């Protein structure tokens, strides 16, 4: 029979869903009413209507995403002068009289749900976990902090059940949120101050990624005024990783976040391939800063001898000194290459106009001020003059600069007199070859030096500023008219006053703007980033508000860091702080121990973690002479144990495609990110960074160690992906430690 306590919780949560549906329907009605508004009137009227429509659209989307596990906890308070219970959920809900029905997990009053202990109960008598399926509560688990409550029914006293159920459940190929099972050490990090750089070090399975994402959701809630307009950027190691985590923040009610891999941080370029380790290491080093700076400056060249040009039949000699003087005027502005080029052109054309006018006067022609304006127009449109000026100060895009640098060895040699021929050869590449992941920060560095050409004149910019002021004033009036004061700021509403074709969310605007300054940046697998990638990210986050998560023992990239000082030291010695996660929630104890033994045998500095559980399956090593056949047998046997769980076959890049082809799995399996939507994914160690599976099968670990730069770290990553079972299939001697 259903207990009275369970029935009571079912009824209360059903009332929460009723209120959620009521709010969603109200927002939908408001949206439809705004959409029905007459489209006539002034442009301002139409803009206000569109801006309010966007507000209601966002609200409907948020309330739609928040559905599964709306409420997951309850606190019973010691002080019962007001409400005896405090329910905790994904968002906050109030009744029509604005009395709280459900607390958002991020508010300070919900802190005790995650941090209360028997020794420090934080003002609560008991904590209840609500287990749900769909919209229905199916179980409750209580943790009692007040002994007086133990006199009654104790059948619900299973406080670890919610966490253990989450740990042992099957994986789906997508990361789930941990909002209902956040542990005390995780919660303390999630709620850390926004300022500065927070580094979260943790071994495999300690929940680094989950903590980082929930911290992003917490900061967006707690610092909405600051972050709603500037945005939050989350950087992951690969597209597979982004696909894995993409549903977490929407499930927590946050959709205005930019997710990008390190190969997507330059708008218009999506790099997915890696360079050879030696090339990646060179491109990731600070040496490239000087090289790109010299490359840009070398595109500002004074001709070595006079140039003769034709201007409407008039022969004109351009002296090198004239070009040098115009360049000096441009250099004095200290502006970027393409922007300073406008100053150079203006100065050069003015000087050439005076030379041409003097030349005509010497031949007996009369040249007045009006004539000089015509002469400057003739000079500006002269093909010969354009050639001379462009040759002296070439307009450039970052893409062209980098392509030229790689494809012109003679030019590269002039820029790197101290380099060896072998070192220069690392950068050699045919023109037009696709950009690699290591090229992205170099493109950004070039863009920072080159700049954009300003196409608007001063009058247009001033009119744009005046229009912005008018929009804010109109927005303030519209907010008063519609009685939504406190719901939205005038600045945010005014941001929606541009035409529909141009309107975009903060996240959409930020993703396409290289110069966007984010309010906060989250970096996962941060130990893999090169110095040049960190340099790019510091430009994206000039306020230096970062959450950086990773494990230096898992660093496998050639240009990655081996200490956190190496990684984030450039932020300033006093501007970063370190927190550590020490409990392994994901990896069974026997698998974690095997991985740590292997890592230490290869000299990796790992922090031994404390695993909260064991699985019933020991690490299985399958020695064979026919790897493909053995792999098929292991897959079949494991799927007999668990036919619906997720599985990763992890192998070095040299063999993963051949293994997939010989596996005879058909539609059950796919390579890389596509495998996350199939029962079986074939991946390299780089592909699986940050992911988790029910089962991992590692094929030929000796090849992983031998073929990959920092191969022992790559094997360590691979071994710590499973939540249940680990198999190793090999035809070669096992690496040390196994």
C-alpha positions as CSV (number, residue, x, y, z in Angstrom):
1,X,0.0,0.0,0.0
2,X,1.1,3.5,-0.7
3,X,2.3,5.4,2.4
4,X,0.5,8.5,3.5
5,X,3.9,10.4,3.2
6,X,4.3,9.3,-0.4
7,X,0.7,10.2,-1.3
8,X,1.1,13.6,0.3
9,X,4.2,14.3,-1.8
10,X,2.5,13.2,-4.9
11,X,-0.3,15.6,-4.3
12,X,2.0,18.5,-3.5
13,X,4.1,18.0,-6.6
14,X,1.0,17.6,-8.7
15,X,-0.1,21.1,-7.5
16,X,3.4,22.4,-8.5
17,X,2.9,21.1,-12.0
18,X,-0.6,22.6,-12.1
19,X,1.0,26.0,-11.3
20,X,3.7,25.5,-13.9
21,X,1.1,24.8,-16.5
22,X,-0.9,27.8,-15.4
23,X,2.2,30.1,-15.8
24,X,3.1,28.6,-19.1
25,X,-0.4,29.0,-20.5
26,X,-0.5,32.6,-19.2
27,X,2.8,33.3,-20.9
28,X,1.6,31.7,-24.1
29,X,-1.6,33.8,-24.0
30,X,0.4,37.0,-23.5
31,X,2.6,36.0,-26.4
32,X,-0.4,35.4,-28.7
33,X,-2.0,38.7,-27.6
34,X,1.2,40.6,-28.4
35,X,1.4,38.8,-31.8
36,X,-2.2,39.8,-32.6
37,X,-1.5,43.5,-31.9
38,X,-2.0,45.7,-35.0
39,X,1.2,45.8,-37.0
40,X,0.5,49.4,-38.1
41,X,1.7,52.5,-36.3
42,X,5.2,53.8,-36.1
43,X,8.4,51.8,-36.3
44,X,8.8,52.3,-32.6
45,X,5.4,50.7,-31.9
46,X,6.2,47.7,-34.0
47,X,9.7,47.4,-32.3
48,X,8.1,47.5,-28.8
49,X,5.6,44.8,-29.8
50,X,8.4,42.6,-31.2
51,X,10.6,43.1,-28.1
52,X,7.7,42.0,-25.8
53,X,7.0,39.1,-28.0
54,X,10.6,37.9,-27.6
55,X,10.3,38.2,-23.8
56,X,7.2,36.0,-23.7
57,X,8.8,33.5,-26.2
58,X,11.8,33.1,-23.9
59,X,9.5,32.6,-20.9
60,X,7.4,29.9,-22.7
61,X,10.6,28.1,-23.8
62,X,12.0,28.2,-20.2
63,X,8.8,26.8,-18.7
64,X,8.6,24.1,-21.4
65,X,12.2,22.9,-20.8
66,X,11.5,22.7,-17.1
67,X,9.3,19.7,-16.8
68,X,11.2,16.5,-15.9
69,X,11.9,16.4,-12.1
70,X,10.5,19.8,-11.4
71,X,10.8,19.3,-7.6
72,X,13.4,16.9,-6.2
73,X,13.8,17.8,-2.5
74,X,12.2,19.0,0.7
75,X,13.6,20.6,3.8
76,X,11.9,20.4,7.2
77,X,12.9,23.5,9.2
78,X,13.7,23.8,12.9
79,X,12.0,27.2,13.0
80,X,8.4,26.5,12.1
81,X,7.1,30.0,12.8
82,X,6.2,30.4,9.2
83,X,6.3,27.4,6.8
84,X,7.3,24.0,8.1
85,X,8.6,22.7,4.8
86,X,10.7,24.2,2.1
87,X,10.5,22.5,-1.3
88,X,13.6,22.6,-3.6
89,X,13.4,22.4,-7.4
90,X,14.8,23.5,-10.8
91,X,13.1,26.9,-10.8
92,X,11.2,29.0,-8.3
93,X,7.4,29.0,-8.3
94,X,5.0,31.3,-6.4
95,X,1.2,31.2,-6.0
96,X,-1.1,34.0,-7.1
97,X,-0.5,35.8,-3.8
98,X,3.2,35.5,-4.4
99,X,3.8,33.0,-1.6
100,X,6.7,30.7,-2.4
101,X,5.6,27.2,-3.5
102,X,9.0,25.9,-4.8
103,X,12.5,27.4,-4.2
104,X,15.0,27.6,-7.0
105,X,18.0,25.3,-6.1
106,X,20.3,28.3,-6.5
107,X,18.8,30.6,-3.9
108,X,20.6,30.9,-0.5
109,X,17.6,29.4,1.3
110,X,18.2,26.1,-0.6
111,X,21.9,25.8,0.4
112,X,21.1,23.5,3.3
113,X,19.7,20.9,0.9
114,X,23.3,20.4,-0.3
115,X,25.4,21.3,2.7
116,X,23.6,20.2,5.8
117,X,25.2,17.4,7.8
118,X,24.3,15.8,11.2
119,X,27.1,17.8,12.8
120,X,26.1,21.0,11.0
121,X,22.3,20.8,10.2
122,X,22.1,24.5,9.2
123,X,18.7,25.0,10.8
124,X,16.9,21.9,9.3
125,X,15.4,18.9,11.0
126,X,15.3,16.6,8.0
127,X,16.1,16.5,4.3
128,X,14.0,14.6,1.9
129,X,14.9,13.4,-1.7
130,X,11.9,13.1,-4.1
131,X,12.4,10.4,-6.7
132,X,10.3,10.9,-9.8
133,X,9.4,9.4,-13.1
134,X,8.1,11.9,-15.6
135,X,5.7,14.1,-13.5
136,X,5.0,11.6,-10.8
137,X,6.8,11.0,-7.5
138,X,7.6,7.3,-7.2
139,X,9.8,7.3,-4.0
140,X,11.1,9.3,-1.1
141,X,14.3,9.1,1.0
142,X,14.8,10.9,4.2
143,X,17.9,12.0,6.1
144,X,17.1,12.9,9.8
145,X,19.0,15.5,11.7
146,X,16.6,15.8,14.7
147,X,16.5,12.7,16.8
148,X,12.9,13.5,17.9
149,X,11.7,12.6,14.4
150,X,13.1,9.1,14.7
151,X,10.2,8.0,17.0
152,X,7.9,7.5,14.0
153,X,8.1,5.5,10.8
154,X,11.7,5.1,9.7
155,X,11.1,3.2,6.5
156,X,12.2,6.1,4.4
157,X,15.6,6.6,6.0
158,X,17.9,5.9,3.0
159,X,19.7,9.2,2.5
160,X,22.3,7.8,0.1
161,X,19.7,6.3,-2.2
162,X,19.2,9.3,-4.5
163,X,22.9,9.6,-5.1
164,X,23.6,5.9,-5.6
165,X,20.6,5.6,-8.0
166,X,22.0,8.4,-10.1
167,X,25.5,6.8,-10.1
168,X,24.3,3.3,-11.1
169,X,21.7,4.3,-13.7
170,X,22.4,3.6,-17.4
171,X,24.0,6.3,-19.5
172,X,22.1,7.7,-22.4
173,X,24.8,9.3,-24.6
174,X,23.9,12.7,-23.1
175,X,25.0,14.2,-19.8
176,X,22.3,14.6,-17.2
177,X,22.2,17.3,-14.6
178,X,23.1,16.5,-11.0
179,X,20.9,19.1,-9.4
180,X,19.1,16.6,-7.2
181,X,22.3,15.0,-5.9
182,X,24.9,17.7,-5.6
183,X,27.2,16.9,-2.8
184,X,28.6,19.3,-0.2
185,X,32.1,19.8,-1.7
186,X,30.6,20.3,-5.1
187,X,28.0,22.8,-3.8
188,X,30.6,24.9,-2.1
189,X,32.5,25.2,-5.4
190,X,29.3,25.9,-7.4
191,X,28.4,28.8,-5.1
192,X,31.9,30.3,-5.1
193,X,32.3,34.0,-5.8
194,X,32.1,35.3,-9.3
195,X,35.4,37.2,-9.1
196,X,38.7,36.0,-10.5
197,X,39.8,32.6,-11.8
198,X,38.5,29.6,-10.0
199,X,40.5,26.4,-10.9
200,X,38.7,23.2,-10.1
201,X,41.2,20.2,-10.0
202,X,39.7,16.8,-9.9
203,X,40.5,13.3,-11.1
204,X,38.2,11.3,-13.4
205,X,34.7,10.8,-12.1
206,X,34.8,13.5,-9.5
207,X,32.1,15.5,-11.3
208,X,34.2,18.4,-12.6
209,X,32.1,19.0,-15.7
210,X,28.8,18.7,-13.8
211,X,30.1,21.2,-11.2
212,X,31.2,23.6,-13.9
213,X,27.8,23.6,-15.7
214,X,25.8,23.9,-12.5
215,X,28.1,26.8,-11.5
216,X,27.3,28.5,-14.8
217,X,23.6,28.1,-14.1
218,X,24.1,29.4,-10.5
219,X,26.1,32.4,-11.6
220,X,23.5,33.3,-14.3
221,X,20.8,33.2,-11.7
222,X,22.7,35.1,-9.0
223,X,24.3,37.7,-11.2
224,X,21.5,38.0,-13.8
225,X,21.9,41.8,-14.3
226,X,25.6,41.5,-15.2
227,X,25.6,38.2,-17.1
228,X,22.3,38.5,-19.1
229,X,23.8,41.2,-21.3
230,X,27.4,40.0,-21.4
231,X,26.7,36.3,-21.6
232,X,28.5,33.1,-20.5
233,X,30.9,31.1,-22.7
234,X,31.4,27.4,-22.1
235,X,34.5,26.0,-23.9
236,X,34.9,22.2,-24.3
237,X,37.5,20.0,-26.0
238,X,35.5,18.7,-28.9
239,X,32.1,18.7,-30.7
240,X,31.4,15.2,-29.2
241,X,31.8,16.8,-25.7
242,X,29.5,19.7,-26.6
243,X,26.8,17.3,-27.9
244,X,27.1,15.3,-24.7
245,X,26.5,18.3,-22.4
246,X,24.1,20.4,-24.5
247,X,20.9,19.5,-22.7
248,X,22.2,20.2,-19.1
249,X,21.7,24.0,-18.9
250,X,18.3,24.0,-20.7
251,X,17.1,21.4,-18.1
252,X,18.1,23.9,-15.4
253,X,16.3,26.8,-17.1
254,X,19.2,28.5,-18.7
255,X,19.4,28.8,-22.5
256,X,21.4,32.0,-23.1
257,X,24.8,30.4,-23.0
258,X,27.3,30.0,-25.8
259,X,28.8,26.5,-26.2
260,X,32.0,26.2,-28.3
261,X,34.8,23.8,-28.8
262,X,38.3,25.2,-29.0
263,X,38.1,24.9,-32.8
264,X,35.0,27.2,-32.9
265,X,36.4,30.3,-31.1
266,X,37.0,32.3,-34.3
267,X,33.7,33.3,-36.0
268,X,33.4,31.8,-39.5
269,X,35.9,29.0,-38.9
270,X,35.1,25.5,-37.4
271,X,38.3,23.6,-37.1
272,X,38.1,19.9,-36.2
273,X,41.5,18.4,-37.1
274,X,44.7,18.5,-35.0
275,X,48.2,19.2,-36.3
276,X,51.0,16.7,-35.7
277,X,52.3,17.1,-32.1
278,X,55.4,19.1,-33.0
279,X,53.5,21.5,-35.2
280,X,50.7,21.9,-32.6
281,X,53.3,22.6,-29.9
282,X,55.0,25.3,-32.0
283,X,51.7,26.9,-33.0
284,X,50.6,26.9,-29.4
285,X,53.7,28.6,-28.1
286,X,54.2,32.3,-27.3
287,X,56.7,32.5,-30.2
288,X,53.8,32.9,-32.6
289,X,52.9,36.2,-31.0
290,X,56.1,37.8,-32.3
291,X,55.9,36.0,-35.6
292,X,52.4,37.2,-36.4
293,X,53.3,40.7,-35.4
294,X,56.3,40.8,-37.7
295,X,54.2,39.3,-40.5
296,X,51.6,42.1,-40.2
297,X,54.3,44.8,-40.0
298,X,56.0,43.4,-43.1
299,X,52.9,44.2,-45.1
300,X,53.7,47.9,-44.5
301,X,56.6,48.4,-46.9
302,X,58.2,51.6,-48.3
303,X,59.2,51.1,-52.0
304,X,62.9,50.9,-52.6
305,X,62.8,53.3,-55.6
306,X,60.5,55.9,-57.1
307,X,57.3,54.7,-58.8
308,X,55.9,56.3,-62.0
309,X,52.1,56.2,-62.4
310,X,49.6,57.4,-64.9
311,X,46.8,59.7,-63.7
312,X,44.4,60.5,-66.6
313,X,47.4,60.7,-69.0
314,X,49.6,62.7,-66.6
315,X,52.8,61.0,-65.6
316,X,53.5,61.3,-61.9
317,X,56.5,60.1,-59.9
318,X,55.9,58.9,-56.4
319,X,59.0,59.2,-54.3
320,X,59.7,56.6,-51.5
321,X,59.9,59.5,-49.0
322,X,56.3,60.5,-49.7
323,X,55.2,57.0,-48.8
324,X,57.3,56.9,-45.7
325,X,55.9,60.2,-44.5
326,X,52.3,58.9,-45.0
327,X,53.2,55.7,-43.1
328,X,54.6,57.7,-40.2
329,X,51.3,59.6,-40.0
330,X,49.5,56.2,-39.8
331,X,51.9,54.7,-37.3
332,X,51.4,57.7,-35.0
333,X,47.7,56.7,-34.6
334,X,48.7,53.4,-33.0
335,X,45.7,51.8,-34.6
336,X,45.3,48.4,-36.1
337,X,46.7,47.6,-39.6
338,X,43.5,47.9,-41.6
339,X,42.2,50.9,-39.7
340,X,45.5,52.8,-39.8
341,X,45.6,52.1,-43.5
342,X,42.8,54.6,-44.0
343,X,45.0,57.3,-42.4
344,X,47.9,56.2,-44.6
345,X,45.8,56.4,-47.8
346,X,44.4,59.8,-46.9
347,X,47.9,61.2,-46.1
348,X,49.4,59.8,-49.2
349,X,46.6,61.1,-51.5
350,X,46.8,64.6,-50.0
351,X,50.6,64.7,-50.6
352,X,50.2,63.3,-54.1
353,X,47.5,65.9,-54.8
354,X,49.9,68.7,-53.8
355,X,52.7,67.1,-56.0
356,X,50.4,66.8,-59.0
357,X,49.0,70.3,-58.6
358,X,52.6,71.7,-58.4
359,X,53.5,69.7,-61.5
360,X,50.6,71.1,-63.5
361,X,51.4,74.7,-62.3
362,X,55.0,74.3,-63.6
363,X,53.5,73.7,-67.0
364,X,51.5,76.9,-66.9
365,X,48.2,75.5,-65.7
366,X,46.1,77.3,-63.1
367,X,45.0,75.0,-60.3
368,X,42.7,76.4,-57.6
369,X,41.2,74.8,-54.5
370,X,38.2,73.3,-56.5
371,X,40.7,71.9,-59.0
372,X,42.7,70.2,-56.2
373,X,39.6,68.4,-55.0
374,X,39.1,67.0,-58.6
375,X,42.8,66.0,-58.7
376,X,42.4,64.0,-55.5
377,X,39.4,62.2,-56.9
378,X,41.5,61.4,-60.0
379,X,44.3,60.1,-57.9
380,X,41.9,58.0,-55.7
381,X,40.4,56.3,-58.8
382,X,43.7,55.8,-60.7
383,X,44.5,52.1,-61.1
384,X,48.3,52.8,-61.0
385,X,48.0,54.8,-57.8
386,X,45.9,52.0,-56.2
387,X,48.5,49.5,-57.1
388,X,51.3,51.5,-55.5
389,X,49.4,52.3,-52.3
390,X,48.1,48.7,-51.9
391,X,51.6,47.3,-52.4
392,X,52.9,49.6,-49.8
393,X,50.1,49.0,-47.2
394,X,48.2,45.8,-48.2
395,X,44.7,45.3,-46.8
396,X,44.5,41.9,-45.1
397,X,42.2,39.4,-43.6
398,X,43.5,37.0,-40.8
399,X,42.8,34.0,-43.1
400,X,44.9,35.4,-46.0
401,X,47.8,36.4,-43.7
402,X,48.0,32.8,-42.2
403,X,47.6,31.1,-45.6
404,X,50.4,33.3,-47.0
405,X,52.6,32.6,-44.0
406,X,52.3,28.9,-44.4
407,X,52.5,28.7,-48.2
408,X,55.4,31.1,-48.8
409,X,58.6,29.7,-47.3
410,X,60.8,32.6,-48.6
411,X,58.6,35.1,-46.7
412,X,58.6,32.9,-43.6
413,X,62.4,32.7,-43.7
414,X,62.7,36.5,-43.7
415,X,60.5,36.7,-40.7
416,X,62.3,34.0,-38.7
417,X,66.1,34.4,-39.2
418,X,66.9,32.6,-36.0
419,X,64.8,29.5,-36.8
420,X,66.2,26.3,-38.2
421,X,64.9,25.0,-41.6
422,X,63.4,22.0,-39.7
423,X,61.4,24.3,-37.5
424,X,60.1,26.4,-40.4
425,X,59.1,23.2,-42.1
426,X,56.6,22.4,-39.3
427,X,54.5,25.4,-40.5
428,X,54.7,24.5,-44.3
429,X,51.3,23.9,-45.8
430,X,49.6,24.4,-49.2
431,X,47.6,27.5,-49.6
432,X,43.9,27.0,-49.0
433,X,44.4,23.9,-46.8
434,X,41.8,23.7,-44.0
435,X,42.6,25.5,-40.8
436,X,43.4,23.2,-37.8
437,X,42.4,23.6,-34.1
438,X,45.9,25.1,-33.4
439,X,45.3,27.8,-36.1
440,X,42.3,29.3,-34.4
441,X,44.1,31.3,-31.8
442,X,46.6,32.4,-34.5
443,X,43.7,33.7,-36.6
444,X,42.5,35.6,-33.5
445,X,45.9,37.0,-32.9
446,X,46.1,38.2,-36.5
447,X,42.6,39.7,-36.3
448,X,43.6,41.6,-33.1
449,X,46.5,43.3,-35.0
450,X,44.7,43.8,-38.3
451,X,41.3,45.1,-37.2
452,X,38.2,45.7,-39.2
453,X,37.7,48.5,-41.7
454,X,35.2,51.0,-40.3
455,X,32.5,51.5,-42.9
456,X,30.3,53.9,-41.0
457,X,31.1,57.6,-40.9
458,X,31.1,59.7,-37.8
459,X,27.6,61.1,-38.5
460,X,26.2,57.5,-38.7
461,X,27.8,56.5,-35.4
462,X,26.4,59.6,-33.7
463,X,22.9,59.0,-35.0
464,X,23.1,55.4,-33.8
465,X,24.0,56.6,-30.3
466,X,21.1,59.1,-30.4
467,X,18.7,56.3,-31.5
468,X,19.9,54.1,-28.7
469,X,19.1,56.8,-26.2
470,X,15.6,57.3,-27.7
471,X,15.0,53.5,-27.6
472,X,15.8,53.3,-23.9
473,X,13.5,56.2,-23.1
474,X,10.7,54.6,-25.1
475,X,11.3,51.3,-23.4
476,X,11.0,52.9,-20.0
477,X,7.6,54.3,-21.0
478,X,6.5,50.9,-22.5
479,X,7.4,49.1,-19.3
480,X,5.3,51.5,-17.3
481,X,2.4,51.2,-19.7
482,X,2.4,47.4,-19.6
483,X,2.9,47.2,-15.9
484,X,5.9,44.9,-16.0
485,X,8.3,47.0,-13.9
486,X,10.9,44.7,-12.3
487,X,10.4,42.0,-14.9
488,X,12.8,43.4,-17.4
489,X,15.1,46.4,-17.6
490,X,14.7,49.2,-20.1
491,X,18.2,48.5,-21.6
492,X,17.3,44.8,-22.3
493,X,13.9,45.8,-23.8
494,X,15.6,48.4,-26.0
495,X,17.9,45.8,-27.3
496,X,15.0,44.1,-29.0
497,X,13.9,47.3,-30.8
498,X,15.9,46.6,-34.0
499,X,14.1,45.0,-37.0
500,X,13.1,41.4,-36.6
501,X,15.6,40.3,-39.3
502,X,18.4,41.7,-37.1
503,X,17.2,40.7,-33.7
504,X,19.2,38.0,-31.9
505,X,19.7,36.7,-28.4
506,X,22.8,37.7,-26.4
507,X,24.2,34.2,-27.0
508,X,23.6,34.5,-30.8
509,X,25.2,37.9,-30.9
510,X,28.2,36.8,-28.9
511,X,28.9,33.7,-30.9
512,X,29.3,35.7,-34.1
513,X,31.3,38.7,-32.7
514,X,35.0,38.1,-32.3
515,X,35.3,41.1,-30.0
516,X,32.5,40.2,-27.6
517,X,33.5,40.5,-24.0
518,X,31.9,37.7,-22.0
519,X,30.9,38.2,-18.3
520,X,32.1,34.7,-17.4
521,X,33.9,31.9,-19.2
522,X,33.9,28.2,-18.2
523,X,36.7,26.1,-19.6
524,X,36.5,22.3,-19.4
525,X,39.5,19.9,-19.9
526,X,41.5,23.1,-19.4
527,X,44.8,21.3,-19.0
528,X,44.8,20.7,-22.8
529,X,44.9,24.4,-23.8
530,X,48.0,25.9,-25.3
531,X,49.4,29.3,-24.2
532,X,48.0,30.8,-27.4
533,X,44.5,29.4,-26.7
534,X,44.7,30.9,-23.2
535,X,45.7,34.2,-24.8
536,X,42.6,34.1,-27.0
537,X,40.3,33.3,-24.1
538,X,41.7,36.2,-22.0
539,X,40.6,38.5,-24.9
540,X,37.1,37.0,-24.7
541,X,37.0,37.5,-21.0
542,X,38.8,40.7,-20.1
543,X,37.2,40.9,-16.7
544,X,39.1,37.7,-15.9
545,X,36.1,35.9,-14.4
546,X,36.7,32.2,-15.2
547,X,35.8,28.8,-14.0
548,X,38.6,26.4,-15.1
549,X,38.2,22.7,-14.6
550,X,40.4,19.8,-15.4
551,X,43.0,17.3,-14.3
552,X,46.7,17.9,-15.1
553,X,47.3,14.2,-14.9
554,X,45.0,13.8,-18.0
555,X,46.9,16.3,-20.1
556,X,47.6,14.7,-23.5
557,X,47.9,17.6,-25.9
558,X,51.4,18.4,-27.0
559,X,51.0,22.1,-26.1
560,X,49.0,21.4,-22.9
561,X,49.9,22.3,-19.4
562,X,51.4,20.0,-16.7
563,X,50.8,22.4,-13.8
564,X,48.0,24.9,-13.2
565,X,50.6,27.7,-12.8
566,X,51.6,26.9,-16.4
567,X,48.0,27.1,-17.5
568,X,46.6,30.1,-15.7
569,X,49.7,31.9,-14.4
570,X,49.3,34.5,-17.1
571,X,46.1,35.8,-15.3
572,X,48.4,37.0,-12.4
573,X,49.8,35.3,-9.4
574,X,47.1,36.6,-7.1
575,X,44.1,36.3,-9.5
576,X,43.4,32.6,-9.4
577,X,42.5,30.1,-6.6
578,X,42.4,26.3,-6.5
579,X,39.7,24.0,-5.3
580,X,40.0,20.2,-5.4
581,X,37.3,17.5,-5.9
582,X,38.4,14.4,-4.1
583,X,35.5,12.0,-4.3
584,X,35.1,9.8,-7.4
585,X,31.4,9.5,-8.0
586,X,31.5,7.9,-11.5
587,X,34.2,5.3,-11.7
588,X,33.9,2.0,-9.7
589,X,36.7,1.6,-7.2
590,X,38.3,-1.4,-9.0
591,X,38.5,0.5,-12.3
592,X,39.8,3.7,-10.7
593,X,42.5,1.8,-8.8
594,X,43.7,0.1,-12.0
595,X,43.8,3.4,-13.9
596,X,45.7,5.1,-11.1
597,X,48.2,2.2,-10.9
598,X,48.9,2.5,-14.6
599,X,49.3,6.3,-14.4
600,X,51.7,6.2,-11.6
601,X,53.8,3.4,-13.3
602,X,54.3,5.9,-16.1
603,X,55.3,8.8,-13.8
604,X,52.0,10.7,-14.0
605,X,51.2,12.8,-10.9
606,X,47.7,11.7,-10.0
607,X,45.7,12.4,-6.8
608,X,44.3,9.2,-5.6
609,X,40.6,9.6,-5.4
610,X,38.1,8.0,-3.0
611,X,35.5,6.0,-5.0
612,X,32.1,5.8,-3.4
613,X,31.2,2.4,-4.8
614,X,32.4,-0.8,-6.5
615,X,30.7,-2.5,-9.4
616,X,30.2,-6.3,-9.5
617,X,32.5,-6.7,-12.5
618,X,36.3,-6.8,-12.3
619,X,38.6,-5.2,-14.9
620,X,38.7,-7.8,-17.7
621,X,41.8,-8.3,-19.9
622,X,41.4,-10.3,-23.1
623,X,44.7,-11.4,-24.6
624,X,44.3,-12.6,-28.2
625,X,46.0,-13.0,-31.6
626,X,42.9,-11.9,-33.5
627,X,41.9,-8.5,-32.1
628,X,38.9,-8.0,-34.4
629,X,37.4,-11.3,-33.6
630,X,38.0,-10.9,-29.9
631,X,36.4,-7.5,-29.9
632,X,33.2,-8.9,-31.5
633,X,33.1,-11.6,-28.8
634,X,33.5,-9.0,-26.0
635,X,30.9,-6.7,-27.4
636,X,28.4,-9.6,-27.8
637,X,29.1,-10.9,-24.2
638,X,28.8,-7.4,-22.7
639,X,25.5,-6.7,-24.5
640,X,24.2,-10.0,-23.1
641,X,24.7,-8.5,-19.6
642,X,23.3,-5.1,-20.5
643,X,21.6,-4.8,-23.9
644,X,20.4,-1.2,-23.4
645,X,23.5,0.5,-21.9
646,X,26.0,2.7,-23.7
647,X,29.3,1.4,-24.9
648,X,32.6,3.0,-26.2
649,X,35.2,1.1,-28.1
650,X,38.4,3.2,-27.6
651,X,41.5,2.8,-29.8
652,X,44.3,4.8,-31.3
653,X,43.5,6.9,-34.4
654,X,45.5,4.4,-36.6
655,X,43.1,1.6,-36.0
656,X,39.7,2.9,-34.8
657,X,38.2,3.1,-38.3
658,X,39.4,-0.4,-39.3
659,X,37.9,-1.8,-36.0
660,X,34.6,-0.2,-36.8
661,X,34.6,-1.6,-40.3
662,X,35.4,-5.1,-39.0
663,X,33.0,-5.1,-36.1
664,X,30.0,-6.1,-38.2
665,X,27.7,-4.0,-36.1
666,X,25.9,-2.0,-38.8
667,X,23.6,0.7,-37.5
668,X,24.3,-0.2,-33.9
669,X,27.7,1.7,-34.0
670,X,29.1,4.9,-35.4
671,X,32.4,6.8,-35.3
672,X,33.0,9.8,-33.1
673,X,30.2,12.2,-32.1
674,X,27.7,10.3,-34.2
675,X,28.2,7.3,-31.9
676,X,26.7,9.2,-29.0
677,X,23.2,8.6,-30.5
678,X,24.0,4.8,-31.1
679,X,24.4,2.0,-28.6
680,X,28.1,1.7,-29.5
681,X,30.6,4.5,-30.2
682,X,34.0,4.0,-31.7
683,X,36.3,6.7,-30.5
684,X,39.9,7.8,-29.9
685,X,41.1,8.8,-26.5
686,X,40.8,12.5,-27.6
687,X,37.1,11.9,-28.6
688,X,36.1,10.5,-25.2
689,X,37.5,13.3,-23.0
690,X,34.8,14.4,-20.6
691,X,32.4,11.6,-21.6
692,X,31.1,8.6,-19.8
693,X,29.7,5.2,-20.8
694,X,28.3,2.1,-19.1
695,X,31.0,0.0,-20.7
696,X,34.4,0.9,-22.2
697,X,36.5,-1.5,-24.3
698,X,40.1,-0.4,-24.8
699,X,41.8,-2.0,-27.8
700,X,45.6,-2.3,-28.0
701,X,46.5,0.0,-25.1
702,X,50.2,-0.3,-26.1
703,X,49.4,1.5,-29.3
704,X,47.6,4.3,-27.5
705,X,50.7,4.8,-25.3
706,X,53.1,4.4,-28.2
707,X,51.4,6.5,-30.9
708,X,50.0,9.4,-29.0
709,X,52.0,12.3,-27.5
710,X,51.6,11.9,-23.7
711,X,50.1,8.5,-24.5
712,X,50.0,7.3,-20.8
713,X,47.7,10.3,-20.1
714,X,45.5,9.4,-23.0
715,X,45.2,5.8,-21.8
716,X,44.4,7.1,-18.3
717,X,41.6,9.1,-19.8
718,X,40.3,6.1,-21.7
719,X,40.4,3.7,-18.7
720,X,38.3,6.1,-16.5
721,X,35.3,6.6,-18.9
722,X,33.1,3.6,-17.8
723,X,30.6,3.7,-15.0
724,X,30.2,-0.1,-14.8
725,X,32.5,-2.3,-16.9
726,X,36.0,-2.0,-18.4
727,X,37.5,-4.5,-20.9
728,X,41.0,-4.4,-22.4
729,X,41.5,-6.3,-25.7
730,X,45.2,-6.7,-26.7
731,X,47.5,-8.8,-28.9
732,X,50.6,-7.0,-27.6
733,X,52.3,-6.8,-24.2
734,X,50.4,-4.6,-21.8
735,X,51.8,-1.2,-20.8
736,X,53.5,-0.8,-17.4
737,X,51.1,-0.8,-14.5
738,X,48.5,-3.1,-16.1
